[in-house]
Amino acid sequence: MSGAGHPDRLLLLGGGHSHALTLLDWVRRPLASAGLEIVLLSPNRYSLYSGLVPAWMAGRIPQEALQIDLAALCRAAGARLLIGEAQALDPAQQRLQLSSGECLGYRLLSVNTGSTLRAPEHAGPCLSLRPLARLLQDWPLFLHAWQQGRGPMGLDAVGGGAAGVEVLLAALQRLHRLRPDRPVQARLFSASERLLMGHPAGAARRAEAALRRAGVQLMLGRRWQPGDSPAQHGLLWAAGAQPPEWLARSGLALSAEGYLAVEATLQSRSQATVFAAGDSAALAPALDKSGVRAVRMASTLAHNLRAAWRGEALQVHRPQSAVLALLALPDGSAIASHARWGSAQGRWVGRWKDALDHAFMNRFTPEALASLAPQGAS
């Protein structure tokens, strides 16, 4: 790639939680600047809220309930949505190449594409939790095949983190409701000796008990191998999150895991014109990858992109030492997990989780966007 960047363009790469909330901030306080063009590049029109994926898989909410309409959000924020995927980056020339071959110059670039999963080859049906857009296509097809099939089925989940536990329980609930006459023989593989590494031991015990009540055979301390799952078994892949492949070729400073190494201001350690947030960003010391972390970074990102555009001082992001995790269970209850406070479980936790999830999504409804009267730049 060659040529200069675009001096009047602020490019947001990815429609993750941090960018969605950044645009929401700019709906309230427009980023007014002569000639400024804000572009959001996303593979899809809709951003998917990961916190509601288990509820959707269990059949408790429709697909529309976990979708943020990026086109409507961009219109409200004075931005332009461009559907496409990044292929390569030239940070020196400030140009991003898309898989379509098109090149986008920029003055500032912010990356919030999140992590991805690369599921292995499997002769049977395979459901990967990332990218979420693919899961939205594959899960209904899996359910249709399940309804049409006969006899018992094996379902192997790989990954003992919060996502693997929640999604396996949700999947089993949906399968049993659709075909109570058809048994499912479920297993969960985890390379770790216990579930929910990084969470309090009490949360792990609660999750293990919920899985055992659901009839799941726990394969703890057992790294999944291709020969472990016969072709007739479904495979639910929730392990080994990785950054997008193009980042490794970007020439930017990266963490050992391949994510963008950033300062406390969320600015790239090697390129002042590049910012990152959410799973895409690697701070020091390292933070756990979660939607809560991405949400908490959004206010700093929104402020600093505005400040960087205007040549003003940047803010430092001060992450919490621990964040609250809420894991939904099939009976309507949930597990609350916090590194300092420990864990709790009950239907009241489930109601709390539902309230928080729906409060987040309600910020992006057409009515909510229309109610945000601009207050001018500040």
C-alpha positions as CSV (number, residue, x, y, z in Angstrom):
1,M,0.0,0.0,0.0
2,S,1.2,3.5,-0.7
3,G,0.0,7.1,-0.4
4,A,-1.0,9.3,2.5
5,G,-3.9,8.9,4.9
6,H,-7.1,10.8,4.8
7,P,-6.6,14.0,6.9
8,D,-10.3,14.5,7.6
9,R,-11.4,10.9,8.4
10,L,-11.8,9.2,11.8
11,L,-12.0,5.5,11.2
12,L,-13.7,3.2,13.6
13,L,-12.8,-0.4,12.8
14,G,-15.3,-2.9,14.3
15,G,-18.8,-2.5,15.9
16,G,-17.9,-3.8,19.3
17,H,-19.3,-2.6,22.6
18,S,-16.7,0.2,23.0
19,H,-17.4,1.7,19.6
20,A,-21.2,1.4,20.0
21,L,-20.9,3.4,23.3
22,T,-18.4,5.8,21.7
23,L,-20.9,6.6,19.0
24,L,-23.7,6.9,21.5
25,D,-21.5,9.5,23.4
26,W,-21.2,11.4,20.1
27,V,-24.9,11.4,19.6
28,R,-25.2,13.3,22.8
29,R,-22.2,15.6,22.2
30,P,-21.5,15.7,18.4
31,L,-17.9,15.7,17.4
32,A,-18.2,18.9,15.5
33,S,-15.2,19.7,13.2
34,A,-15.0,21.3,9.8
35,G,-14.7,18.6,7.1
36,L,-14.7,15.7,9.6
37,E,-15.8,12.3,8.3
38,I,-16.5,9.6,10.8
39,V,-16.6,6.1,9.3
40,L,-17.5,2.9,11.1
41,L,-16.3,-0.2,9.3
42,S,-18.1,-3.4,10.2
43,P,-18.7,-6.8,8.6
44,N,-22.4,-6.5,9.4
45,R,-25.0,-3.9,9.9
46,Y,-25.9,-5.3,13.3
47,S,-23.6,-5.5,16.3
48,L,-24.5,-8.4,18.6
49,Y,-24.6,-8.0,22.4
50,S,-22.7,-11.0,23.8
51,G,-24.4,-10.9,27.2
52,L,-27.7,-12.0,25.7
53,V,-26.4,-14.7,23.4
54,P,-27.2,-17.5,25.9
55,A,-30.8,-16.2,26.4
56,W,-31.2,-16.2,22.6
57,M,-29.8,-19.7,22.2
58,A,-32.1,-21.0,25.0
59,G,-35.1,-19.5,23.1
60,R,-36.0,-16.9,25.8
61,I,-35.6,-13.9,23.5
62,P,-35.8,-13.3,19.7
63,Q,-32.7,-12.6,17.6
64,E,-33.7,-8.9,17.3
65,A,-33.3,-8.5,21.1
66,L,-29.5,-8.8,21.0
67,Q,-28.9,-6.7,17.9
68,I,-27.7,-3.1,17.8
69,D,-28.6,-1.4,14.5
70,L,-25.3,0.2,13.6
71,A,-26.8,2.0,10.6
72,A,-29.3,3.8,12.8
73,L,-26.6,4.5,15.4
74,C,-24.2,5.9,12.8
75,R,-26.9,8.2,11.4
76,A,-27.7,9.6,14.8
77,A,-24.0,10.2,15.5
78,G,-23.3,11.8,12.2
79,A,-21.2,8.9,11.0
80,R,-21.2,6.6,7.9
81,L,-21.5,2.9,8.2
82,L,-19.3,0.9,5.7
83,I,-19.8,-2.8,5.4
84,G,-16.5,-4.6,4.9
85,E,-13.6,-6.4,6.6
86,A,-10.1,-5.4,7.2
87,Q,-7.4,-7.2,5.3
88,A,-4.1,-5.3,6.0
89,L,-2.9,-2.1,7.7
90,D,-0.1,0.3,6.8
91,P,0.1,2.5,9.9
92,A,3.0,4.6,8.5
93,Q,0.8,5.6,5.6
94,Q,-2.3,5.6,7.7
95,R,-4.2,3.4,5.3
96,L,-6.4,0.3,5.8
97,Q,-6.9,-2.2,3.1
98,L,-10.2,-4.1,2.9
99,S,-10.8,-7.6,1.8
100,S,-12.7,-6.1,-1.2
101,G,-9.4,-4.4,-2.3
102,E,-10.6,-0.9,-1.4
103,C,-8.2,1.2,0.7
104,L,-9.3,3.7,3.3
105,G,-7.0,6.5,4.5
106,Y,-7.5,8.0,7.9
107,R,-6.1,10.5,10.3
108,L,-7.1,8.5,13.4
109,L,-7.9,4.8,13.6
110,S,-9.7,3.1,16.5
111,V,-9.8,-0.8,16.6
112,N,-12.6,-2.6,18.4
113,T,-13.0,-5.8,16.5
114,G,-12.8,-8.2,19.5
115,S,-11.5,-11.7,19.5
116,T,-12.3,-14.6,17.2
117,L,-12.2,-18.3,17.5
118,R,-10.8,-20.8,15.0
119,A,-12.7,-24.0,15.4
120,P,-11.0,-27.2,14.3
121,E,-12.1,-29.4,11.4
122,H,-14.9,-31.7,12.5
123,A,-16.8,-34.2,10.5
124,G,-20.1,-33.4,12.4
125,P,-21.9,-30.2,13.1
126,C,-19.6,-27.6,14.7
127,L,-20.8,-24.4,16.4
128,S,-18.2,-21.7,17.2
129,L,-19.0,-18.9,19.6
130,R,-17.1,-16.5,17.5
131,P,-17.8,-14.7,15.2
132,L,-21.2,-14.2,16.7
133,A,-22.7,-13.4,13.2
134,R,-21.8,-17.0,12.1
135,L,-23.3,-18.4,15.3
136,L,-26.6,-16.7,14.5
137,Q,-26.7,-18.5,11.2
138,D,-25.5,-21.9,12.4
139,W,-27.6,-22.3,15.5
140,P,-31.0,-22.3,13.8
141,L,-29.6,-24.9,11.3
142,F,-28.4,-27.0,14.1
143,L,-31.8,-26.9,15.8
144,H,-33.6,-27.8,12.6
145,A,-31.4,-30.9,12.1
146,W,-31.9,-31.8,15.7
147,Q,-35.7,-31.7,15.4
148,Q,-35.6,-33.9,12.3
149,G,-33.2,-36.4,13.7
150,R,-33.7,-39.7,15.6
151,G,-32.0,-41.3,18.5
152,P,-29.6,-39.9,21.1
153,M,-27.0,-37.3,20.2
154,G,-23.6,-36.5,21.6
155,L,-22.8,-32.8,22.2
156,D,-19.2,-31.9,23.2
157,A,-18.4,-28.4,24.4
158,V,-14.8,-27.2,24.5
159,G,-13.9,-24.4,26.9
160,G,-14.4,-24.2,30.7
161,G,-14.7,-20.4,30.8
162,A,-17.9,-18.4,31.5
163,A,-18.9,-18.5,27.8
164,G,-18.5,-22.2,27.4
165,V,-20.5,-22.9,30.6
166,E,-23.4,-20.5,29.8
167,V,-23.8,-21.5,26.2
168,L,-23.7,-25.2,26.8
169,L,-26.4,-24.9,29.5
170,A,-28.5,-22.7,27.2
171,A,-28.1,-25.1,24.3
172,L,-29.1,-28.1,26.3
173,Q,-32.2,-26.3,27.6
174,R,-33.3,-25.5,24.1
175,L,-32.6,-29.0,22.7
176,H,-34.6,-30.7,25.6
177,R,-37.5,-28.3,25.1
178,L,-37.7,-28.9,21.3
179,R,-37.4,-32.7,21.6
180,P,-37.9,-34.0,25.1
181,D,-38.1,-37.5,23.7
182,R,-34.5,-37.3,22.4
183,P,-31.6,-37.7,24.9
184,V,-28.4,-35.6,24.7
185,Q,-25.2,-37.0,26.0
186,A,-23.2,-33.9,26.8
187,R,-19.6,-33.5,27.8
188,L,-17.5,-30.4,28.5
189,F,-13.7,-30.5,27.9
190,S,-11.5,-28.0,29.7
191,A,-7.7,-28.0,29.7
192,S,-7.8,-26.5,33.2
193,E,-8.3,-28.6,36.3
194,R,-11.3,-26.6,37.3
195,L,-14.0,-24.4,35.6
196,L,-14.0,-20.6,35.5
197,M,-10.3,-20.0,36.0
198,G,-9.8,-16.5,37.2
199,H,-13.1,-16.6,39.1
200,P,-13.6,-17.4,42.8
201,A,-13.6,-21.0,43.7
202,G,-17.2,-20.7,44.9
203,A,-18.4,-19.6,41.4
204,A,-16.6,-22.6,39.9
205,R,-18.3,-25.0,42.3
206,R,-21.7,-23.4,41.5
207,A,-21.1,-23.7,37.8
208,E,-20.0,-27.4,38.1
209,A,-23.1,-28.2,40.1
210,A,-25.3,-26.6,37.4
211,L,-23.6,-28.6,34.7
212,R,-23.9,-31.9,36.6
213,R,-27.6,-31.2,37.2
214,A,-28.0,-30.8,33.5
215,G,-26.4,-34.2,33.0
216,V,-23.0,-32.9,31.6
217,Q,-20.0,-35.1,32.0
218,L,-17.1,-32.9,33.0
219,M,-13.7,-33.7,31.3
220,L,-11.6,-31.3,33.5
221,G,-7.8,-31.2,32.9
222,R,-8.4,-32.8,29.5
223,R,-7.4,-30.9,26.4
224,W,-9.7,-31.8,23.6
225,Q,-8.2,-33.7,20.7
226,P,-9.8,-34.3,17.2
227,G,-10.3,-38.0,18.0
228,D,-12.3,-37.2,21.1
229,S,-15.5,-36.4,19.2
230,P,-17.0,-38.9,16.8
231,A,-18.5,-37.5,13.6
232,Q,-22.0,-38.0,14.9
233,H,-21.3,-35.7,17.9
234,G,-22.0,-32.0,17.7
235,L,-19.1,-29.8,18.7
236,L,-19.5,-26.5,20.6
237,W,-16.3,-24.5,20.4
238,A,-15.6,-21.9,23.1
239,A,-11.9,-22.1,23.6
240,G,-8.7,-20.4,22.3
241,A,-9.8,-16.8,21.6
242,Q,-7.4,-15.1,19.1
243,P,-7.0,-11.7,17.6
244,P,-7.7,-11.1,13.9
245,E,-5.0,-12.5,11.6
246,W,-4.2,-9.1,9.9
247,L,-3.0,-7.6,13.2
248,A,0.1,-9.8,13.1
249,R,1.1,-8.2,9.8
250,S,0.3,-4.6,10.8
251,G,3.7,-3.7,12.1
252,L,2.1,-2.3,15.3
253,A,3.3,-3.1,18.8
254,L,1.5,-6.2,19.9
255,S,1.2,-8.2,23.2
256,A,2.5,-11.8,23.4
257,E,-1.0,-13.0,22.5
258,G,-1.1,-10.8,19.4
259,Y,-3.5,-8.0,20.5
260,L,-2.7,-4.3,20.1
261,A,-0.4,-3.1,22.9
262,V,-1.8,0.2,24.2
263,E,-0.9,2.8,26.8
264,A,-3.2,3.6,29.6
265,T,-4.8,6.2,27.2
266,L,-5.8,3.3,24.9
267,Q,-3.3,4.8,22.3
268,S,-1.0,2.4,20.5
269,R,2.4,2.1,22.0
270,S,4.0,2.3,18.6
271,Q,1.7,4.6,16.6
272,A,0.0,7.7,18.0
273,T,-2.7,7.7,15.3
274,V,-4.1,4.3,16.4
275,F,-6.3,3.5,19.4
276,A,-7.8,0.3,20.6
277,A,-10.4,-0.9,23.1
278,G,-12.2,-4.0,24.3
279,D,-10.6,-7.4,23.5
280,S,-8.5,-5.7,20.8
281,A,-6.5,-3.7,23.4
282,A,-3.7,-5.2,25.5
283,L,-3.0,-3.0,28.6
284,A,-0.2,-3.6,31.1
285,P,-0.9,-5.2,33.4
286,A,-3.1,-7.4,31.3
287,L,-6.9,-7.4,31.9
288,D,-9.3,-10.3,31.4
289,K,-11.2,-10.3,28.1
290,S,-14.9,-9.5,28.8
291,G,-17.7,-7.4,27.6
292,V,-17.7,-5.5,30.9
293,R,-14.1,-4.4,30.3
294,A,-15.1,-3.2,26.8
295,V,-18.0,-1.2,28.2
296,R,-15.8,0.4,30.9
297,M,-13.2,1.5,28.3
298,A,-15.8,3.3,26.1
299,S,-15.9,6.6,28.0
300,T,-12.1,6.9,27.9
301,L,-12.1,6.0,24.2
302,A,-14.8,8.5,23.3
303,H,-13.0,11.3,25.2
304,N,-9.6,10.5,23.8
305,L,-10.6,10.2,20.2
306,R,-12.2,13.6,20.5
307,A,-9.2,15.0,22.3
308,A,-6.7,13.5,19.8
309,W,-8.7,15.0,16.9
310,R,-8.5,18.4,18.5
311,G,-4.9,18.1,19.7
312,E,-5.9,18.2,23.3
313,A,-4.6,16.2,26.3
314,L,-5.7,12.5,26.6
315,Q,-7.2,10.9,29.7
316,V,-5.9,7.8,31.4
317,H,-8.1,4.8,31.6
318,R,-8.2,3.4,35.2
319,P,-9.7,-0.1,35.1
320,Q,-11.2,-1.7,38.1
321,S,-9.1,-4.4,39.7
322,A,-12.0,-6.8,39.4
323,V,-15.3,-6.7,37.5
324,L,-18.6,-8.4,38.2
325,A,-19.5,-11.4,36.0
326,L,-23.1,-12.8,35.8
327,L,-23.7,-16.3,34.4
328,A,-27.2,-17.2,33.4
329,L,-28.6,-20.6,34.4
330,P,-31.4,-22.6,32.8
331,D,-33.8,-22.2,35.7
332,G,-33.9,-18.4,35.5
333,S,-31.3,-18.0,38.2
334,A,-27.7,-16.8,37.7
335,I,-24.3,-16.9,39.3
336,A,-22.7,-13.7,40.4
337,S,-18.9,-13.8,40.5
338,H,-16.5,-11.1,41.7
339,A,-12.8,-11.6,42.6
340,R,-13.0,-9.7,45.8
341,W,-16.6,-10.3,46.9
342,G,-16.8,-14.0,46.0
343,S,-19.9,-15.5,44.5
344,A,-23.7,-15.8,44.9
345,Q,-26.5,-17.6,43.1
346,G,-30.3,-17.2,43.0
347,R,-33.2,-16.0,40.9
348,W,-32.6,-12.5,42.2
349,V,-29.2,-12.6,40.5
350,G,-31.0,-13.7,37.3
351,R,-33.4,-10.8,37.5
352,W,-30.4,-8.5,38.2
353,K,-28.6,-9.8,35.1
354,D,-31.8,-9.4,32.9
355,A,-32.2,-5.8,34.1
356,L,-28.6,-4.9,33.3
357,D,-28.7,-6.6,29.9
358,H,-31.9,-4.9,28.8
359,A,-30.9,-1.6,30.2
360,F,-27.8,-1.7,28.0
361,M,-29.7,-2.6,24.9
362,N,-32.4,0.0,25.6
363,R,-29.9,2.7,25.1
364,F,-29.8,1.9,21.4
365,T,-33.5,1.8,20.5
366,P,-34.8,4.3,18.0
367,E,-36.7,6.0,20.7
368,A,-33.6,6.4,22.9
369,L,-31.5,7.7,20.1
370,A,-34.2,10.2,19.1
371,S,-34.4,11.4,22.7
372,L,-30.7,12.4,22.9
373,A,-30.8,16.1,22.1
374,P,-27.3,17.3,21.0
375,Q,-25.8,19.7,23.5
376,G,-23.1,20.9,21.1
377,A,-19.4,20.2,21.2
378,S,-17.6,20.6,24.5
